Amino acid sequence: MGTHPNVHIPKESWPGWTWYAIEFGIVLAVSMLVSREITNSIAELSPELQNYVFMGIVGVIFLAWYIGIRGFILKKKILRNSY
């Protein structure tokens, strides 16, 4: 029995950029949910100031993930699979 030349290998056919798009969506959704809960807990803010606080918290969480966690922690040599 021989092998078929038309074997489907998902890793080679799935576009790699979609994983970045899925990660972006998840990070954005989680940061917006966390920001909503934090902003709702501060009762004495005006609606205009709540918008600035909301977007500021979203931005801080977003930057913390992409620069802090993903940029430095997930790029450590110990996490690489190179033998």
Gaussian input, Z-matrix of N, CA and C with variables (Angstrom, degrees):
# hf/3-21g

backbone

0 1
 N
 C     1     B1
 C     2     B2     1     A1
 N     3     B3     2     A2     1     D1
 C     4     B4     3     A3     2     D2
 C     5     B5     4     A4     3     D3
 N     6     B6     5     A5     4     D4
 C     7     B7     6     A6     5     D5
 C     8     B8     7     A7     6     D6
 N     9     B9     8     A8     7     D7
 C    10    B10     9     A9     8     D8
 C    11    B11    10    A10     9     D9
 N    12    B12    11    A11    10    D10
 C    13    B13    12    A12    11    D11
 C    14    B14    13    A13    12    D12
 N    15    B15    14    A14    13    D13
 C    16    B16    15    A15    14    D14
 C    17    B17    16    A16    15    D15
 N    18    B18    17    A17    16    D16
 C    19    B19    18    A18    17    D17
 C    20    B20    19    A19    18    D18
 N    21    B21    20    A20    19    D19
 C    22    B22    21    A21    20    D20
 C    23    B23    22    A22    21    D21
 N    24    B24    23    A23    22    D22
 C    25    B25    24    A24    23    D23
 C    26    B26    25    A25    24    D24
 N    27    B27    26    A26    25    D25
 C    28    B28    27    A27    26    D26
 C    29    B29    28    A28    27    D27
 N    30    B30    29    A29    28    D28
 C    31    B31    30    A30    29    D29
 C    32    B32    31    A31    30    D30
 N    33    B33    32    A32    31    D31
 C    34    B34    33    A33    32    D32
 C    35    B35    34    A34    33    D33
 N    36    B36    35    A35    34    D34
 C    37    B37    36    A36    35    D35
 C    38    B38    37    A37    36    D36
 N    39    B39    38    A38    37    D37
 C    40    B40    39    A39    38    D38
 C    41    B41    40    A40    39    D39
 N    42    B42    41    A41    40    D40
 C    43    B43    42    A42    41    D41
 C    44    B44    43    A43    42    D42
 N    45    B45    44    A44    43    D43
 C    46    B46    45    A45    44    D44
 C    47    B47    46    A46    45    D45
 N    48    B48    47    A47    46    D46
 C    49    B49    48    A48    47    D47
 C    50    B50    49    A49    48    D48
 N    51    B51    50    A50    49    D49
 C    52    B52    51    A51    50    D50
 C    53    B53    52    A52    51    D51
 N    54    B54    53    A53    52    D52
 C    55    B55    54    A54    53    D53
 C    56    B56    55    A55    54    D54
 N    57    B57    56    A56    55    D55
 C    58    B58    57    A57    56    D56
 C    59    B59    58    A58    57    D57
 N    60    B60    59    A59    58    D58
 C    61    B61    60    A60    59    D59
 C    62    B62    61    A61    60    D60
 N    63    B63    62    A62    61    D61
 C    64    B64    63    A63    62    D62
 C    65    B65    64    A64    63    D63
 N    66    B66    65    A65    64    D64
 C    67    B67    66    A66    65    D65
 C    68    B68    67    A67    66    D66
 N    69    B69    68    A68    67    D67
 C    70    B70    69    A69    68    D68
 C    71    B71    70    A70    69    D69
 N    72    B72    71    A71    70    D70
 C    73    B73    72    A72    71    D71
 C    74    B74    73    A73    72    D72
 N    75    B75    74    A74    73    D73
 C    76    B76    75    A75    74    D74
 C    77    B77    76    A76    75    D75
 N    78    B78    77    A77    76    D76
 C    79    B79    78    A78    77    D77
 C    80    B80    79    A79    78    D78
 N    81    B81    80    A80    79    D79
 C    82    B82    81    A81    80    D80
 C    83    B83    82    A82    81    D81
 N    84    B84    83    A83    82    D82
 C    85    B85    84    A84    83    D83
 C    86    B86    85    A85    84    D84
 N    87    B87    86    A86    85    D85
 C    88    B88    87    A87    86    D86
 C    89    B89    88    A88    87    D87
 N    90    B90    89    A89    88    D88
 C    91    B91    90    A90    89    D89
 C    92    B92    91    A91    90    D90
 N    93    B93    92    A92    91    D91
 C    94    B94    93    A93    92    D92
 C    95    B95    94    A94    93    D93
 N    96    B96    95    A95    94    D94
 C    97    B97    96    A96    95    D95
 C    98    B98    97    A97    96    D96
 N    99    B99    98    A98    97    D97
 C   100   B100    99    A99    98    D98
 C   101   B101   100   A100    99    D99
 N   102   B102   101   A101   100   D100
 C   103   B103   102   A102   101   D101
 C   104   B104   103   A103   102   D102
 N   105   B105   104   A104   103   D103
 C   106   B106   105   A105   104   D104
 C   107   B107   106   A106   105   D105
 N   108   B108   107   A107   106   D106
 C   109   B109   108   A108   107   D107
 C   110   B110   109   A109   108   D108
 N   111   B111   110   A110   109   D109
 C   112   B112   111   A111   110   D110
 C   113   B113   112   A112   111   D111
 N   114   B114   113   A113   112   D112
 C   115   B115   114   A114   113   D113
 C   116   B116   115   A115   114   D114
 N   117   B117   116   A116   115   D115
 C   118   B118   117   A117   116   D116
 C   119   B119   118   A118   117   D117
 N   120   B120   119   A119   118   D118
 C   121   B121   120   A120   119   D119
 C   122   B122   121   A121   120   D120
 N   123   B123   122   A122   121   D121
 C   124   B124   123   A123   122   D122
 C   125   B125   124   A124   123   D123
 N   126   B126   125   A125   124   D124
 C   127   B127   126   A126   125   D125
 C   128   B128   127   A127   126   D126
 N   129   B129   128   A128   127   D127
 C   130   B130   129   A129   128   D128
 C   131   B131   130   A130   129   D129
 N   132   B132   131   A131   130   D130
 C   133   B133   132   A132   131   D131
 C   134   B134   133   A133   132   D132
 N   135   B135   134   A134   133   D133
 C   136   B136   135   A135   134   D134
 C   137   B137   136   A136   135   D135
 N   138   B138   137   A137   136   D136
 C   139   B139   138   A138   137   D137
 C   140   B140   139   A139   138   D138
 N   141   B141   140   A140   139   D139
 C   142   B142   141   A141   140   D140
 C   143   B143   142   A142   141   D141
 N   144   B144   143   A143   142   D142
 C   145   B145   144   A144   143   D143
 C   146   B146   145   A145   144   D144
 N   147   B147   146   A146   145   D145
 C   148   B148   147   A147   146   D146
 C   149   B149   148   A148   147   D147
 N   150   B150   149   A149   148   D148
 C   151   B151   150   A150   149   D149
 C   152   B152   151   A151   150   D150
 N   153   B153   152   A152   151   D151
 C   154   B154   153   A153   152   D152
 C   155   B155   154   A154   153   D153
 N   156   B156   155   A155   154   D154
 C   157   B157   156   A156   155   D155
 C   158   B158   157   A157   156   D156
 N   159   B159   158   A158   157   D157
 C   160   B160   159   A159   158   D158
 C   161   B161   160   A160   159   D159
 N   162   B162   161   A161   160   D160
 C   163   B163   162   A162   161   D161
 C   164   B164   163   A163   162   D162
 N   165   B165   164   A164   163   D163
 C   166   B166   165   A165   164   D164
 C   167   B167   166   A166   165   D165
 N   168   B168   167   A167   166   D166
 C   169   B169   168   A168   167   D167
 C   170   B170   169   A169   168   D168
 N   171   B171   170   A170   169   D169
 C   172   B172   171   A171   170   D170
 C   173   B173   172   A172   171   D171
 N   174   B174   173   A173   172   D172
 C   175   B175   174   A174   173   D173
 C   176   B176   175   A175   174   D174
 N   177   B177   176   A176   175   D175
 C   178   B178   177   A177   176   D176
 C   179   B179   178   A178   177   D177
 N   180   B180   179   A179   178   D178
 C   181   B181   180   A180   179   D179
 C   182   B182   181   A181   180   D180
 N   183   B183   182   A182   181   D181
 C   184   B184   183   A183   182   D182
 C   185   B185   184   A184   183   D183
 N   186   B186   185   A185   184   D184
 C   187   B187   186   A186   185   D185
 C   188   B188   187   A187   186   D186
 N   189   B189   188   A188   187   D187
 C   190   B190   189   A189   188   D188
 C   191   B191   190   A190   189   D189
 N   192   B192   191   A191   190   D190
 C   193   B193   192   A192   191   D191
 C   194   B194   193   A193   192   D192
 N   195   B195   194   A194   193   D193
 C   196   B196   195   A195   194   D194
 C   197   B197   196   A196   195   D195
 N   198   B198   197   A197   196   D196
 C   199   B199   198   A198   197   D197
 C   200   B200   199   A199   198   D198
 N   201   B201   200   A200   199   D199
 C   202   B202   201   A201   200   D200
 C   203   B203   202   A202   201   D201
 N   204   B204   203   A203   202   D202
 C   205   B205   204   A204   203   D203
 C   206   B206   205   A205   204   D204
 N   207   B207   206   A206   205   D205
 C   208   B208   207   A207   206   D206
 C   209   B209   208   A208   207   D207
 N   210   B210   209   A209   208   D208
 C   211   B211   210   A210   209   D209
 C   212   B212   211   A211   210   D210
 N   213   B213   212   A212   211   D211
 C   214   B214   213   A213   212   D212
 C   215   B215   214   A214   213   D213
 N   216   B216   215   A215   214   D214
 C   217   B217   216   A216   215   D215
 C   218   B218   217   A217   216   D216
 N   219   B219   218   A218   217   D217
 C   220   B220   219   A219   218   D218
 C   221   B221   220   A220   219   D219
 N   222   B222   221   A221   220   D220
 C   223   B223   222   A222   221   D221
 C   224   B224   223   A223   222   D222
 N   225   B225   224   A224   223   D223
 C   226   B226   225   A225   224   D224
 C   227   B227   226   A226   225   D225
 N   228   B228   227   A227   226   D226
 C   229   B229   228   A228   227   D227
 C   230   B230   229   A229   228   D228
 N   231   B231   230   A230   229   D229
 C   232   B232   231   A231   230   D230
 C   233   B233   232   A232   231   D231
 N   234   B234   233   A233   232   D232
 C   235   B235   234   A234   233   D233
 C   236   B236   235   A235   234   D234
 N   237   B237   236   A236   235   D235
 C   238   B238   237   A237   236   D236
 C   239   B239   238   A238   237   D237
 N   240   B240   239   A239   238   D238
 C   241   B241   240   A240   239   D239
 C   242   B242   241   A241   240   D240
 N   243   B243   242   A242   241   D241
 C   244   B244   243   A243   242   D242
 C   245   B245   244   A244   243   D243
 N   246   B246   245   A245   244   D244
 C   247   B247   246   A246   245   D245
 C   248   B248   247   A247   246   D246

   B1=1.4420
   B2=1.5208
   B3=1.2818
   B4=1.4542
   B5=1.5141
   B6=1.2882
   B7=1.4631
   B8=1.5183
   B9=1.3000
   B10=1.4605
   B11=1.5223
   B12=1.3200
   B13=1.4639
   B14=1.5233
   B15=1.3260
   B16=1.4671
   B17=1.5284
   B18=1.3166
   B19=1.4517
   B20=1.5286
   B21=1.3315
   B22=1.4687
   B23=1.5234
   B24=1.3257
   B25=1.4632
   B26=1.5279
   B27=1.3405
   B28=1.4686
   B29=1.5203
   B30=1.3238
   B31=1.4657
   B32=1.5287
   B33=1.2995
   B34=1.4497
   B35=1.5242
   B36=1.3214
   B37=1.4550
   B38=1.5308
   B39=1.3150
   B40=1.4725
   B41=1.5220
   B42=1.3361
   B43=1.4701
   B44=1.5314
   B45=1.3161
   B46=1.4567
   B47=1.5151
   B48=1.3338
   B49=1.4568
   B50=1.5182
   B51=1.3417
   B52=1.4629
   B53=1.5214
   B54=1.3389
   B55=1.4545
   B56=1.5209
   B57=1.3209
   B58=1.4721
   B59=1.5256
   B60=1.3356
   B61=1.4602
   B62=1.5277
   B63=1.3269
   B64=1.4654
   B65=1.5279
   B66=1.3364
   B67=1.4595
   B68=1.5280
   B69=1.3263
   B70=1.4611
   B71=1.5280
   B72=1.3248
   B73=1.4625
   B74=1.5129
   B75=1.3261
   B76=1.4633
   B77=1.5253
   B78=1.3326
   B79=1.4712
   B80=1.5225
   B81=1.3239
   B82=1.4609
   B83=1.5230
   B84=1.3293
   B85=1.4710
   B86=1.5228
   B87=1.3183
   B88=1.4648
   B89=1.5236
   B90=1.3214
   B91=1.4638
   B92=1.5216
   B93=1.3216
   B94=1.4636
   B95=1.5258
   B96=1.3212
   B97=1.4659
   B98=1.5292
   B99=1.3178
   B100=1.4636
   B101=1.5255
   B102=1.3193
   B103=1.4579
   B104=1.5266
   B105=1.3147
   B106=1.4699
   B107=1.5188
   B108=1.3227
   B109=1.4630
   B110=1.5226
   B111=1.3269
   B112=1.4693
   B113=1.5205
   B114=1.3253
   B115=1.4664
   B116=1.5287
   B117=1.3205
   B118=1.4694
   B119=1.5252
   B120=1.3264
   B121=1.4630
   B122=1.5262
   B123=1.3234
   B124=1.4615
   B125=1.5312
   B126=1.3267
   B127=1.4614
   B128=1.5242
   B129=1.3106
   B130=1.4661
   B131=1.5200
   B132=1.3232
   B133=1.4629
   B134=1.5300
   B135=1.3260
   B136=1.4669
   B137=1.5256
   B138=1.3427
   B139=1.4740
   B140=1.5327
   B141=1.3248
   B142=1.4620
   B143=1.5302
   B144=1.3205
   B145=1.4543
   B146=1.5300
   B147=1.3363
   B148=1.4596
   B149=1.5251
   B150=1.3390
   B151=1.4633
   B152=1.5285
   B153=1.3398
   B154=1.4626
   B155=1.5249
   B156=1.3128
   B157=1.4665
   B158=1.5254
   B159=1.3342
   B160=1.4692
   B161=1.5213
   B162=1.3314
   B163=1.4595
   B164=1.5288
   B165=1.3234
   B166=1.4552
   B167=1.5167
   B168=1.3225
   B169=1.4625
   B170=1.5262
   B171=1.3399
   B172=1.4686
   B173=1.5245
   B174=1.3127
   B175=1.4606
   B176=1.5161
   B177=1.3274
   B178=1.4650
   B179=1.5239
   B180=1.3312
   B181=1.4654
   B182=1.5270
   B183=1.3265
   B184=1.4620
   B185=1.5276
   B186=1.3343
   B187=1.4595
   B188=1.5237
   B189=1.3177
   B190=1.4643
   B191=1.5190
   B192=1.3295
   B193=1.4628
   B194=1.5300
   B195=1.3265
   B196=1.4590
   B197=1.5268
   B198=1.3249
   B199=1.4606
   B200=1.5236
   B201=1.3156
   B202=1.4561
   B203=1.5072
   B204=1.3044
   B205=1.4597
   B206=1.5177
   B207=1.3026
   B208=1.4593
   B209=1.5269
   B210=1.3066
   B211=1.4551
   B212=1.5132
   B213=1.3254
   B214=1.4540
   B215=1.5257
   B216=1.3054
   B217=1.4638
   B218=1.5259
   B219=1.3255
   B220=1.4605
   B221=1.5255
   B222=1.3184
   B223=1.4635
   B224=1.5270
   B225=1.3176
   B226=1.4608
   B227=1.5226
   B228=1.3194
   B229=1.4584
   B230=1.5199
   B231=1.3196
   B232=1.4577
   B233=1.5312
   B234=1.3350
   B235=1.4497
   B236=1.5201
   B237=1.3166
   B238=1.4602
   B239=1.5178
   B240=1.3027
   B241=1.4472
   B242=1.5205
   B243=1.2886
   B244=1.4641
   B245=1.5274
   B246=1.2803
   B247=1.4673
   B248=1.5065
   A1=109.61
   A2=114.94
   A3=120.93
   A4=111.07
   A5=115.17
   A6=119.64
   A7=109.40
   A8=114.92
   A9=120.62
   A10=109.53
   A11=118.81
   A12=120.69
   A13=112.96
   A14=117.41
   A15=120.16
   A16=111.64
   A17=118.24
   A18=122.80
   A19=108.54
   A20=115.77
   A21=121.48
   A22=109.17
   A23=116.74
   A24=122.51
   A25=106.72
   A26=117.20
   A27=120.01
   A28=114.86
   A29=118.94
   A30=120.73
   A31=111.12
   A32=117.03
   A33=120.26
   A34=112.68
   A35=117.71
   A36=119.18
   A37=112.93
   A38=118.18
   A39=121.40
   A40=108.41
   A41=118.68
   A42=119.69
   A43=111.42
   A44=116.32
   A45=121.58
   A46=114.32
   A47=118.56
   A48=120.68
   A49=112.06
   A50=118.70
   A51=119.92
   A52=111.51
   A53=118.20
   A54=119.65
   A55=110.35
   A56=117.14
   A57=120.34
   A58=111.30
   A59=117.22
   A60=120.77
   A61=110.89
   A62=117.43
   A63=120.85
   A64=110.15
   A65=116.93
   A66=120.61
   A67=111.03
   A68=116.92
   A69=121.14
   A70=110.79
   A71=117.11
   A72=120.94
   A73=112.75
   A74=116.54
   A75=120.04
   A76=110.83
   A77=117.31
   A78=120.63
   A79=110.57
   A80=117.13
   A81=120.56
   A82=111.36
   A83=117.65
   A84=120.71
   A85=111.34
   A86=117.56
   A87=120.25
   A88=110.77
   A89=117.62
   A90=119.37
   A91=111.32
   A92=118.64
   A93=120.42
   A94=111.48
   A95=117.46
   A96=119.90
   A97=111.43
   A98=116.94
   A99=120.17
   A100=110.21
   A101=116.79
   A102=120.67
   A103=111.69
   A104=116.35
   A105=119.80
   A106=111.12
   A107=116.72
   A108=120.25
   A109=111.46
   A110=116.93
   A111=119.80
   A112=110.24
   A113=117.29
   A114=120.73
   A115=111.28
   A116=117.46
   A117=120.00
   A118=112.41
   A119=117.36
   A120=119.73
   A121=112.03
   A122=118.16
   A123=122.26
   A124=107.23
   A125=117.01
   A126=121.60
   A127=113.78
   A128=118.98
   A129=120.60
   A130=114.53
   A131=119.20
   A132=121.55
   A133=111.31
   A134=115.50
   A135=119.70
   A136=108.52
   A137=118.51
   A138=120.29
   A139=113.69
   A140=117.41
   A141=119.53
   A142=111.11
   A143=115.99
   A144=120.32
   A145=111.29
   A146=117.22
   A147=120.54
   A148=111.23
   A149=116.78
   A150=120.08
   A151=111.51
   A152=115.90
   A153=119.06
   A154=111.33
   A155=117.11
   A156=120.71
   A157=109.76
   A158=117.02
   A159=121.72
   A160=111.37
   A161=116.92
   A162=119.96
   A163=111.65
   A164=117.51
   A165=120.59
   A166=112.08
   A167=116.21
   A168=120.03
   A169=110.35
   A170=117.19
   A171=120.65
   A172=109.79
   A173=116.90
   A174=120.89
   A175=113.10
   A176=117.51
   A177=121.08
   A178=110.26
   A179=117.36
   A180=120.36
   A181=110.38
   A182=116.76
   A183=121.76
   A184=111.09
   A185=117.07
   A186=120.76
   A187=111.99
   A188=116.96
   A189=119.75
   A190=110.65
   A191=117.24
   A192=119.53
   A193=111.10
   A194=117.17
   A195=119.60
   A196=113.84
   A197=118.79
   A198=119.71
   A199=110.50
   A200=117.59
   A201=120.54
   A202=114.23
   A203=116.88
   A204=119.97
   A205=111.14
   A206=117.43
   A207=120.34
   A208=111.49
   A209=117.04
   A210=120.26
   A211=114.40
   A212=117.65
   A213=119.67
   A214=113.04
   A215=117.82
   A216=120.56
   A217=111.49
   A218=117.74
   A219=120.33
   A220=113.18
   A221=118.75
   A222=122.00
   A223=112.42
   A224=118.13
   A225=121.67
   A226=110.82
   A227=116.30
   A228=120.98
   A229=112.45
   A230=116.56
   A231=119.47
   A232=111.61
   A233=116.97
   A234=120.38
   A235=113.20
   A236=117.45
   A237=120.69
   A238=111.01
   A239=116.19
   A240=121.68
   A241=110.57
   A242=118.94
   A243=120.58
   A244=109.02
   A245=115.21
   A246=120.91
   A247=109.69
   D1=128.14
   D2=178.44
   D3=-97.64
   D4=171.12
   D5=176.94
   D6=-92.73
   D7=155.47
   D8=179.79
   D9=-91.72
   D10=138.13
   D11=-179.43
   D12=-76.37
   D13=-8.73
   D14=-177.02
   D15=-107.22
   D16=37.08
   D17=179.72
   D18=-73.38
   D19=134.54
   D20=-179.35
   D21=-87.02
   D22=119.49
   D23=176.86
   D24=-113.53
   D25=109.04
   D26=-174.05
   D27=-58.43
   D28=-35.21
   D29=-177.89
   D30=-64.40
   D31=-33.61
   D32=-178.18
   D33=-84.03
   D34=-22.95
   D35=-176.96
   D36=-98.30
   D37=-21.43
   D38=-179.87
   D39=-78.10
   D40=125.80
   D41=179.92
   D42=-66.47
   D43=130.02
   D44=-174.46
   D45=-67.13
   D46=-28.23
   D47=-177.23
   D48=-68.69
   D49=-19.76
   D50=-178.79
   D51=-67.86
   D52=-28.48
   D53=176.60
   D54=-65.72
   D55=-37.53
   D56=176.18
   D57=-67.13
   D58=-37.12
   D59=178.11
   D60=-67.82
   D61=-39.84
   D62=177.83
   D63=-65.87
   D64=-42.96
   D65=178.00
   D66=-62.39
   D67=-42.48
   D68=178.34
   D69=-59.50
   D70=-45.33
   D71=179.52
   D72=-63.15
   D73=-41.35
   D74=179.97
   D75=-67.37
   D76=-44.54
   D77=179.75
   D78=-63.24
   D79=-42.34
   D80=179.43
   D81=-64.94
   D82=-43.43
   D83=-179.75
   D84=-65.29
   D85=-44.13
   D86=-179.83
   D87=-65.92
   D88=-41.47
   D89=179.57
   D90=-66.59
   D91=-34.77
   D92=177.59
   D93=-70.48
   D94=-37.54
   D95=177.87
   D96=-67.34
   D97=-42.90
   D98=177.92
   D99=-64.73
   D100=-42.48
   D101=-179.98
   D102=-64.45
   D103=-37.06
   D104=178.38
   D105=-62.76
   D106=-43.18
   D107=-179.54
   D108=-67.36
   D109=-39.77
   D110=179.49
   D111=-68.13
   D112=-42.65
   D113=-178.43
   D114=-67.55
   D115=-36.68
   D116=178.47
   D117=-69.06
   D118=-24.28
   D119=179.50
   D120=-76.60
   D121=-17.43
   D122=177.52
   D123=-95.21
   D124=101.76
   D125=-170.94
   D126=-84.83
   D127=-24.99
   D128=-171.62
   D129=-87.46
   D130=9.41
   D131=-179.86
   D132=-88.42
   D133=145.88
   D134=174.39
   D135=-75.34
   D136=160.43
   D137=-178.57
   D138=-59.39
   D139=-35.87
   D140=179.17
   D141=-67.21
   D142=-41.29
   D143=178.90
   D144=-70.47
   D145=-32.08
   D146=176.37
   D147=-62.20
   D148=-37.09
   D149=178.15
   D150=-63.26
   D151=-43.04
   D152=178.87
   D153=-66.24
   D154=-41.72
   D155=179.35
   D156=-65.12
   D157=-42.44
   D158=179.41
   D159=-59.09
   D160=-51.25
   D161=-177.92
   D162=-70.31
   D163=-30.35
   D164=176.35
   D165=-65.70
   D166=-42.81
   D167=178.52
   D168=-67.38
   D169=-40.49
   D170=176.68
   D171=-59.20
   D172=-45.05
   D173=-179.72
   D174=-65.08
   D175=-39.55
   D176=179.79
   D177=-65.83
   D178=-44.80
   D179=179.33
   D180=-65.16
   D181=-42.21
   D182=179.91
   D183=-62.01
   D184=-47.12
   D185=178.56
   D186=-68.25
   D187=-35.37
   D188=178.08
   D189=-63.45
   D190=-37.23
   D191=178.66
   D192=-70.11
   D193=-52.81
   D194=-172.76
   D195=-75.94
   D196=-31.85
   D197=-179.88
   D198=-95.19
   D199=-47.90
   D200=-175.46
   D201=-78.62
   D202=-61.41
   D203=-173.26
   D204=-75.74
   D205=-54.43
   D206=-175.35
   D207=-74.29
   D208=-34.77
   D209=-176.90
   D210=-75.58
   D211=-38.91
   D212=-174.81
   D213=-109.07
   D214=-47.81
   D215=-173.97
   D216=-73.51
   D217=-45.47
   D218=-176.83
   D219=-78.61
   D220=-4.32
   D221=178.15
   D222=-102.59
   D223=10.92
   D224=-178.86
   D225=-65.49
   D226=150.47
   D227=-179.64
   D228=-64.08
   D229=-29.83
   D230=-177.71
   D231=-68.67
   D232=-23.91
   D233=-179.72
   D234=-86.21
   D235=-9.99
   D236=179.99
   D237=-77.63
   D238=153.03
   D239=-179.23
   D240=-103.80
   D241=48.52
   D242=-179.09
   D243=-108.54
   D244=122.09
   D245=-179.40
   D246=-109.06

